[in-house]
Amino acid sequence: MGKVPMALRRPRFIGFALLALLLCGGSLVYGVIWGIPQWNSAFQGALQPVIAAYDGWPITLGLVGIGALLVGGSLLLGWLRATFDYVLLALGFLSALIFVWLGLPSAVAAMVDAAVSFVVVGLCALLVVAVFVGAIRERLSRRYRA
């Protein structure tokens, strides 16, 4: 049996792994035992006036915004600290957000799906621009060094 790498035995990694397991497993167990809560009926229709008045945009923007902050922030923190501990935390947040998304009315869920696709395409565009600017900067600095 091989040795466990030291990076996998750190308390922070173990804590984030347990938190991610709790979020993923908790969502799964709750969904299997009690079913996915339908947010339109869970609050006795309290969301219906908001959905009707603004066509579901506050819920869509709120869910996508919270998801971008939690999941994107965890991934960014992992990238800045050069560790993969926060990737587990991001997966846990993502599972909880997907659990909430599954219970939304179908029209709002479709809007959330479209908004998430838009965010992902925007992030890909930022990545392409960053690579392009980095390549140009490298090319210009090479010309002046030589």
C-alpha positions in Angstrom: 0.0 0.0 0.0 1.4 3.4 -1.0 2.0 6.4 1.2 -0.6 9.2 1.4 0.9 12.5 0.1 1.5 15.1 2.7 -0.8 17.6 1.0 -3.8 15.2 1.6 -3.1 15.0 5.3 -3.3 18.7 6.1 -6.1 19.8 8.4 -7.4 22.4 6.0 -7.8 19.9 3.2 -9.5 17.4 5.5 -11.8 20.1 6.8 -12.8 21.3 3.3 -13.2 17.7 2.2 -15.6 17.0 5.1 -17.5 20.2 4.4 -17.9 19.3 0.7 -19.0 15.8 1.7 -21.5 17.3 4.1 -22.9 19.6 1.4 -23.0 17.0 -1.3 -24.2 14.2 0.9 -26.7 16.4 2.7 -28.3 17.5 -0.5 -28.4 13.9 -1.8 -29.9 12.5 1.4 -32.5 15.3 1.8 -33.5 14.8 -1.9 -33.8 11.1 -1.6 -35.7 11.0 1.7 -37.9 14.1 1.4 -37.7 15.1 -2.2 -36.5 18.3 -3.8 -38.3 21.2 -2.3 -40.3 23.2 -4.8 -39.5 26.8 -3.8 -42.7 28.1 -5.3 -44.9 26.0 -2.9 -42.4 25.6 0.0 -43.1 29.2 1.1 -46.8 29.0 0.5 -46.4 30.9 -2.8 -44.3 33.7 -1.3 -42.0 33.6 -4.3 -44.9 33.8 -6.8 -45.4 37.6 -6.5 -41.7 38.2 -7.1 -41.6 35.8 -10.0 -44.7 37.3 -11.5 -43.7 41.0 -11.0 -40.2 40.8 -12.3 -40.5 37.7 -14.4 -38.1 35.7 -12.2 -35.0 37.9 -12.7 -34.3 38.7 -9.0 -34.1 35.0 -8.2 -32.1 34.3 -11.3 -29.6 37.1 -10.7 -29.4 36.2 -7.0 -28.7 32.5 -7.6 -26.2 33.2 -10.3 -24.5 36.0 -8.3 -24.2 33.9 -5.1 -23.0 31.0 -7.2 -20.4 33.1 -8.9 -19.2 34.5 -5.6 -19.1 31.2 -3.7 -17.8 28.9 -6.4 -15.7 31.4 -8.4 -14.3 32.8 -5.2 -13.3 29.4 -3.9 -11.6 28.6 -7.2 -9.9 31.9 -7.3 -8.7 31.5 -3.8 -7.3 28.1 -4.6 -5.5 29.5 -7.7 -4.1 32.4 -5.7 -2.8 30.2 -2.9 -1.7 27.5 -5.4 -3.6 24.7 -3.7 -6.5 22.5 -4.6 -8.1 22.5 -1.2 -10.6 25.1 -2.2 -11.7 23.1 -5.3 -13.5 20.7 -2.9 -15.2 23.6 -1.2 -16.3 24.9 -4.6 -17.8 21.5 -5.5 -19.7 21.5 -2.2 -21.1 25.0 -2.9 -22.0 23.9 -6.4 -23.9 20.9 -5.3 -25.9 23.0 -2.8 -26.7 25.6 -5.5 -27.8 22.9 -8.0 -30.1 21.4 -5.3 -31.7 24.8 -4.9 -31.9 25.3 -8.7 -33.7 22.0 -9.2 -36.6 23.2 -7.0 -37.2 26.4 -9.0 -40.1 26.7 -11.4 -39.1 25.6 -14.9 -39.2 29.1 -16.4 -36.9 30.5 -13.8 -34.6 27.4 -14.0 -34.3 27.9 -17.7 -33.3 31.6 -17.1 -30.7 30.5 -14.5 -29.3 28.0 -17.0 -29.1 30.8 -19.6 -27.5 33.2 -17.2 -24.9 30.6 -16.1 -24.1 29.9 -19.7 -23.6 33.6 -20.3 -21.3 33.9 -17.3 -19.2 30.9 -18.5 -18.9 32.4 -22.0 -17.9 35.7 -20.5 -15.2 34.0 -18.4 -13.9 32.2 -21.4 -13.7 35.5 -23.3 -11.8 37.0 -20.5 -9.4 34.1 -20.5 -8.8 34.5 -24.3 -8.2 38.2 -23.9 -5.8 37.6 -21.1 -3.8 35.0 -23.1 -3.8 37.4 -26.1 -2.6 40.4 -24.1 0.0 38.2 -22.4 1.3 37.0 -25.8 1.5 40.5 -27.2 3.2 41.8 -24.1 5.8 38.9 -24.3 6.4 39.6 -28.0 6.9 43.4 -27.4 9.2 42.8 -24.4 11.3 40.3 -26.5 11.8 42.9 -29.3 13.1 45.5 -26.8 15.4 43.0 -25.0 17.2 41.9 -28.2 
